[in-house]
Amino acid sequence: SLMLQTATSSTGQLDLFLEYKEKLITLVGEEEATRVISEGIYFTAMGANDIANNYFSIPLRRHQYDLPSYVNFLISSAVNFTMVTYI
């Protein structure tokens, strides 16, 4: 049987991180929360699942982009998301 997995969007993941940050501040205070967060390592990942779930399953995407252009779009989106999140 075919089972499609749902994934949390980049924006959704950022919202979850901000919720975590608020909970951490409540638990340990702002100074300690800032220390913990500043020493963390964070990853943004996009992969084949993004192509399978968005490019191949949404016909509009195939009309907007050919596959190499869509891959470039995903990379650009990841870079822009990372830059905005960092600032």
N, C-alpha and C positions, 0 to 999 in steps of 0.2 A: 504494500500500500504506500501511497505517496503522502508524506507528511511535510508540509511547509512549516518552517520554523519562523517565528517572529523575532525580530531583533529590535533593540532599543536604538532610536535615532541618536545621532551625535548630540543634538540639542537635548534630547531626553537624558542622555548620559551626563551631560553637563548639569542639568537640573538635579539629578540624583547626587552628583558631587557636591553641589551647593547645599543641598539638604543635609548631607553628611557633615559638611563643614559647620553648619549651624548647630547640629547635634553635638559635635566635638567641642565647640565653643561652650555650649551649655554644660558639658561634662567636666572639662578641664580648664576652662577660662581661655580668653582670647590669646594671651601671650603663648601659652603652651600649645594651643591649636595652631597658631601661626608657625611655631617651631616644627611641629609634626608635619604640617602640610608642606613647608618649605624644604624639608628633607626627603620628601616622597619622590618617587619616580612614576611618571605617568605615560601611558601609551595611548595612541590613537591608531586603530587598526581598521583597514578596509580590505576585503578579499573577494574570493570567488563567489561567496554567498551574496555579496552586494550586487554582483553582476547577474547571478542566476535569479535572485528574487526581484530585482528592479529592471534589468535590461530585457531579459528574456520573457518575464511574466507580464510586463506592462507594454502592450503594443505601441503606445504613444512614444516610448523611449526609442524604439527602433526607427520610428519616423523622424525623430529629432536628431539622432546620432547614428553614425556607423560605429562598429564595436571599438576601433582604436580611439575614436573621438570620445566615446563614452568612458573609456579607461582614463583618458586625459582629464575629463570632467571630474571623475572620482578623485584622482590625485590632486587636482586643483582644489576641490572641495575640502579634502583632508588637510592640505597645507593651509588654506584660508581659515578653517576651523581652529587649527592649532595656533596660528598667529593671533587670532582674535582672543582665544582662550588665554594665551600667555600674557597678553597686554592687560 
